[in-house]
Amino acid sequence: MNFRLSAPISLMIGLLAALAFTGQAEAQLFETKATQAYMIDAETGTVLFSKDPDKPMAPASLAKLMTMEVVFNAIKSGRYKLDDTFAVSENAWRTGGAASRASTMFAAVKSQIRIEDLIQGVTVQLANDGCIVLAEGMAGSEANFALQMTERAREIGLQKSTFVNSTGLPAPGQTTTVRELATLGLHIWRTYPEFYRYYSLPEFNWNKILQRNRNPLITMDIGADGMAAGFTEGEGFAIVGSVNREGRRLFAAMAGLASDRERSEEARKLLDWGMRSFEKSEIFAANETVGEAQVFGGTRSHVALVAQKPISLFLPITNRERLVARIVYDGPVAAPIAQGTPIGSLKVWIGDTLSQETPLYAAEAVEVGSLQSRALDAVKELAVGWLR
């Protein structure tokens, strides 16, 4: 594995250095009481904060984000319309309705409810009965719908999330991570902007009962417009939140908090810190040379590397010495090399967090070199290759 940086990157931002381990304790860029947390910038995908992001956890009501993704996808594909209706079964009423004493939109048993109203019941009130009605109406049973949720999760890149029901109520085998929850929130916003707006509604009235949005961030003056909160006995309080402020949007997922009050405060602090502590910088234009990779057996000893789109980062306003960037590739790269061949990636760390990874490609073709040059490269590789 090789690491190489072009000179311009250090000249442009003046803060890229080799990783150094001094043995001294260093303050974290941010500290949270959450046992797991993950925050990303929506525009660039930059990871701004990460704490044990891949530890499995029960999703609780945050599973409803995946329920809504399946519903939104079905509507966008034309299978259903917002005005279509589904019947409220006794199972939906008993398991998720008023009789359950859990999050509910108070759907009346045997009534017919429009899909749009069910969506609002779930996005605003985290209604369990609304989830079950949607699941039964779209898949015949909640169990079958949960299988579709997991299949759809894999399709959009969530490899660790598995769903057993549509509500997030405790069930063996139901699991997710904060990384995948934040990624799911970002996916919903990007893919379904016409439906994402439901998450910001302050209240919803159904069956003559007015209920406020259960996301505690919505009432805070921080620019929050989504998404959901949850609680699991033994694992604590969790949340997926999004803030849109001053032309920037962040998504954060947190779990393992001790109370609903602590959840609200820690989420507010993390998202506010993310907004205030970073500034955007375009460090390379599309097709601008980022660095070089060593070539084996070619007409040239190195090939220039470029990205296919501009590389933008959100850089820490302070603590910039904690930012490290490296070009990573398997090499030396054997000739011949066609222009546009994927070679490696530019990886950027903020502290211990891998913040961003951008694929890099060969900027030009490199032909096979002469027999003499190939022999010389072979000798060099034998002499120093083992040191990599």
C-alpha positions in Angstrom: 0.0 0.0 0.0 1.5 3.3 -1.1 0.9 6.8 0.2 1.8 9.9 -1.9 0.8 13.5 -1.9 1.3 16.1 -4.5 3.0 19.3 -3.5 0.0 21.6 -4.3 -2.1 20.1 -1.5 0.3 21.2 1.2 0.8 24.5 -0.4 -2.9 25.2 -0.8 -4.1 24.5 2.7 -0.9 24.3 4.7 -2.1 21.7 7.1 -1.4 18.2 5.8 1.1 16.2 7.8 2.1 12.7 8.4 0.3 10.8 11.2 2.2 11.2 14.4 1.8 9.3 17.6 3.4 11.0 20.5 2.0 8.9 23.3 0.5 12.0 24.9 -3.3 12.2 25.5 -5.0 14.7 23.2 -8.3 16.4 23.6 -11.0 15.3 21.2 -12.4 17.8 18.7 -15.8 17.2 20.4 -17.0 15.1 23.3 -20.5 13.7 23.7 -22.3 11.6 26.3 -23.7 9.4 23.6 -22.1 5.9 23.4 -22.4 6.0 19.6 -22.6 9.0 17.3 -22.1 9.8 13.6 -22.5 13.2 11.8 -22.1 13.9 8.1 -22.3 17.0 5.8 -25.1 16.5 3.3 -23.5 18.2 0.4 -20.0 16.7 0.3 -20.5 13.5 2.5 -17.7 14.7 4.8 -17.8 12.8 8.1 -17.5 15.5 10.8 -17.8 13.3 13.8 -17.7 9.6 14.5 -17.8 7.6 17.8 -18.2 3.8 17.7 -20.5 4.2 14.6 -20.7 0.5 13.6 -21.7 -1.0 17.0 -24.9 -2.9 16.5 -28.0 -1.4 18.3 -31.7 -2.0 18.4 -33.3 0.7 16.1 -36.4 1.3 18.2 -38.6 3.9 16.6 -35.8 4.8 14.2 -36.7 1.7 12.2 -39.6 3.9 11.0 -37.2 5.7 8.8 -36.7 2.5 6.8 -40.5 1.9 6.8 -40.9 5.4 5.3 -38.1 4.8 2.7 -40.0 1.7 1.4 -43.3 3.7 1.3 -41.7 6.7 -0.4 -40.0 4.4 -3.0 -43.3 2.7 -3.7 -45.1 6.0 -4.3 -42.2 7.4 -6.4 -42.2 4.3 -8.6 -45.9 4.8 -9.3 -47.2 1.7 -7.4 -49.3 3.8 -5.0 -50.7 7.4 -4.8 -51.0 9.6 -1.8 -54.8 9.4 -2.0 -54.9 5.6 -2.0 -56.4 4.2 1.2 -55.6 1.2 3.4 -57.8 -0.5 6.0 -57.0 -0.5 9.7 -57.0 -4.1 10.8 -57.7 -5.3 14.3 -54.0 -6.3 14.5 -52.9 -2.8 13.6 -55.3 -1.3 16.2 -54.4 -3.7 19.0 -50.6 -3.8 18.4 -50.0 -0.2 17.5 -53.2 1.7 18.3 -54.7 3.2 21.3 -55.0 -0.2 23.0 -51.1 -0.5 22.9 -50.5 2.6 25.0 -47.5 3.4 22.7 -46.9 6.0 19.9 -50.2 6.0 17.9 -52.2 8.2 15.6 -55.4 6.7 17.1 -56.6 5.1 13.9 -60.0 3.6 14.3 -60.3 -0.2 13.7 -61.9 -1.1 10.3 -61.6 2.5 9.1 -60.0 3.4 5.8 -57.1 5.9 5.9 -55.3 7.8 3.0 -51.6 6.9 2.6 -50.7 10.6 3.0 -52.4 10.7 6.4 -50.6 7.5 7.4 -47.3 9.1 6.3 -48.0 12.1 8.5 -49.0 9.9 11.4 -45.6 8.1 11.2 -43.3 11.0 10.4 -44.8 13.4 12.9 -46.1 11.1 15.7 -44.0 8.0 15.1 -47.4 6.1 15.0 -47.0 2.4 15.4 -50.6 1.8 14.1 -49.8 3.9 11.0 -46.7 1.7 10.3 -48.6 -1.5 10.6 -51.5 -0.3 8.4 -49.0 0.7 5.7 -47.1 -2.6 6.1 -50.2 -4.8 5.8 -51.6 -2.7 3.0 -48.5 -2.8 0.9 -47.1 -6.3 1.6 -50.0 -8.4 3.0 -48.4 -8.8 6.4 -46.0 -6.9 8.6 -43.5 -9.8 8.6 -43.4 -9.7 4.8 -43.0 -5.9 4.7 -40.1 -6.2 7.2 -38.4 -8.6 4.7 -38.9 -5.9 2.0 -37.4 -3.3 4.4 -34.2 -5.4 4.8 -34.0 -6.1 1.0 -34.4 -2.4 0.3 -31.8 -1.5 2.9 -29.2 -3.7 1.1 -30.2 -2.1 -2.2 -29.3 1.4 -0.9 -26.1 0.3 0.7 -27.1 -0.5 4.3 -25.3 -3.7 4.9 -25.7 -4.1 8.7 -29.3 -3.1 9.2 -31.9 -5.9 9.6 -35.6 -5.3 10.2 -38.1 -7.7 11.8 -41.1 -5.3 12.0 -42.2 -1.9 10.7 -42.4 -0.2 14.0 -39.1 -0.8 15.7 -40.9 -2.5 18.6 -38.4 -4.9 20.4 -37.8 -8.1 18.4 -34.9 -10.6 18.2 -32.7 -10.0 15.2 -33.6 -6.4 14.6 -30.5 -4.3 14.4 -28.8 -1.2 12.9 -26.0 1.2 13.5 -25.7 5.0 13.9 -23.6 5.2 10.7 -26.4 3.5 8.7 -29.1 5.5 10.3 -27.4 8.8 9.4 -26.8 7.5 5.9 -30.4 6.5 5.6 -31.6 10.0 6.7 -29.3 11.5 4.1 -30.6 9.1 1.4 -34.3 10.0 2.2 -33.5 13.7 1.9 -31.7 13.3 -1.4 -34.0 10.9 -3.0 -37.5 12.0 -1.8 -37.4 15.8 -1.4 -41.1 16.0 -2.0 -41.8 13.7 1.0 -39.0 14.8 3.3 -41.0 17.9 4.2 -43.4 15.8 6.4 -40.6 15.4 9.0 -40.7 19.1 9.8 -44.4 19.4 10.4 -44.9 20.7 14.0 -48.1 18.8 14.6 -50.7 16.5 13.2 -54.4 16.1 14.0 -56.1 12.8 13.6 -59.3 11.3 15.0 -59.9 14.7 16.7 -56.7 14.4 18.7 -53.8 16.9 18.2 -50.3 15.7 18.7 -47.0 17.5 18.5 -44.0 16.3 16.6 -42.1 13.8 18.7 -38.7 15.0 17.5 -37.4 17.3 20.2 -35.2 19.2 17.8 -38.1 20.6 15.8 -39.0 23.1 18.5 -35.4 24.3 19.0 -34.2 27.4 17.2 -31.3 25.6 15.4 -32.8 25.0 11.9 -33.8 21.4 12.6 -36.3 19.9 10.1 -36.1 16.1 10.9 -36.1 13.3 11.6 -37.0 10.8 14.4 -36.3 9.8 18.1 -36.4 6.4 19.8 -35.9 4.6 23.0 -35.1 1.0 23.8 -35.0 -0.5 27.3 -31.5 -1.3 28.2 -29.9 0.7 25.3 -31.3 4.1 26.1 -32.4 7.0 24.0 -31.5 7.6 20.4 -32.1 10.1 17.7 -31.6 10.9 14.0 -31.6 14.7 13.5 -31.0 17.0 10.6 -30.2 20.8 10.6 -30.5 23.1 7.6 -28.8 26.5 8.3 -27.0 29.1 6.3 -27.0 27.0 3.1 -25.6 23.9 4.9 -27.2 20.7 6.0 -26.0 18.1 8.5 -27.3 14.7 9.5 -26.5 13.2 12.8 -27.4 9.9 14.5 -26.8 9.3 18.3 -27.6 6.5 20.6 -27.0 5.3 24.2 -28.2 8.4 26.0 -29.5 8.3 29.5 -32.8 10.4 29.2 -34.9 12.2 26.7 -33.5 15.5 28.1 -29.9 14.3 27.6 -30.8 13.1 24.1 -32.2 16.5 23.2 -29.3 18.5 24.7 -26.5 16.2 23.3 -28.0 16.2 19.8 -28.4 20.0 19.8 -24.8 20.5 20.9 -23.4 18.1 18.3 -25.3 19.6 15.4 -24.6 23.2 16.5 -20.9 22.4 16.9 -20.9 20.9 13.4 -22.4 24.0 12.0 -20.0 26.4 13.7 -16.7 24.5 13.7 -16.1 23.8 10.0 -15.7 25.8 6.8 -15.9 24.6 3.2 -12.9 24.6 1.0 -12.5 23.3 -2.6 -8.9 22.0 -2.7 -8.9 20.6 -6.2 -11.0 21.2 -9.3 -12.3 18.4 -11.4 -9.4 16.7 -13.4 -6.8 18.8 -11.6 -3.7 16.8 -10.6 -4.0 15.7 -7.0 -0.8 13.6 -6.8 1.1 10.8 -8.5 1.3 7.0 -8.3 4.5 5.0 -8.9 4.4 2.9 -12.1 6.1 -0.4 -12.7 7.4 -1.4 -16.1 6.1 1.7 -18.0 7.5 4.4 -20.2 7.2 6.8 -17.2 8.0 6.1 -13.5 4.9 7.9 -12.3 1.3 8.6 -13.4 -0.7 11.7 -12.5 -3.9 11.2 -10.5 -7.1 13.2 -10.8 -10.6 13.2 -9.4 -13.6 13.2 -11.8 -15.3 16.0 -9.8 -14.1 18.8 -7.6 -12.8 17.8 -4.2 -14.4 19.9 -1.5 -13.8 19.5 2.2 -15.2 20.9 5.4 -12.1 21.8 7.3 -12.0 22.5 11.1 -11.8 26.2 11.7 -9.5 25.4 14.7 -7.3 22.4 15.4 -6.3 22.2 11.7 -3.1 20.3 12.7 -5.4 17.4 13.4 -6.3 17.1 9.7 -4.3 14.5 7.7 -4.6 13.6 4.0 -3.0 10.8 2.1 -3.3 9.3 -1.4 -3.7 5.6 -0.9 -3.2 3.0 -3.7 -1.8 -0.5 -4.2 1.4 -0.1 -6.1 3.6 0.3 -7.9 0.9 0.2 -10.6 1.9 -2.1 -13.5 1.9 -0.8 -17.0 0.1 -0.5 -19.4 -2.3 2.0 -17.7 -5.2 3.4 -19.7 -6.4 7.0 -19.1 -9.2 7.0 -16.6 -8.2 3.7 -14.9 -9.1 3.7 -11.1 -5.9 3.8 -9.2 -6.6 4.7 -5.6 -8.2 7.3 -3.4 -7.5 10.5 -1.5 -8.3 9.8 2.2 -8.7 12.6 4.7 -8.8 12.1 8.4 -9.9 14.7 11.0 -8.3 13.4 14.2 -9.0 9.7 14.3 -12.0 9.9 12.0 -11.8 9.0 8.4 -13.7 12.0 7.2 -13.7 11.7 3.4 -12.6 9.3 0.6 -12.5 10.4 -3.0 -11.6 8.0 -5.9 -8.6 8.9 -8.0 -8.0 8.0 -11.6 -5.1 7.9 -14.1 -4.9 11.3 -15.8 -3.1 9.9 -18.8 -2.1 6.6 -20.4 1.2 5.0 -19.7 2.5 2.4 -22.2 4.7 -0.6 -21.4 8.4 0.4 -21.3 11.4 -1.1 -22.9 12.8 -4.4 -21.8 15.7 -2.6 -20.2 13.4 -0.2 -18.2 11.2 -3.1 -17.1 14.3 -5.0 -15.9 15.5 -2.0 -14.0 12.1 -1.6 -12.3 12.2 -5.3 -11.3 15.6 -4.8 -9.7 14.3 -1.8 -7.8 11.2 -3.6 -6.6 13.3 -6.6 -5.4 15.5 -4.2 -3.5 12.9 -1.9 -1.8 9.5 -3.5 -2.4 9.6 -5.5 0.9 9.9 -2.2 2.8 6.3 -1.2 2.0 
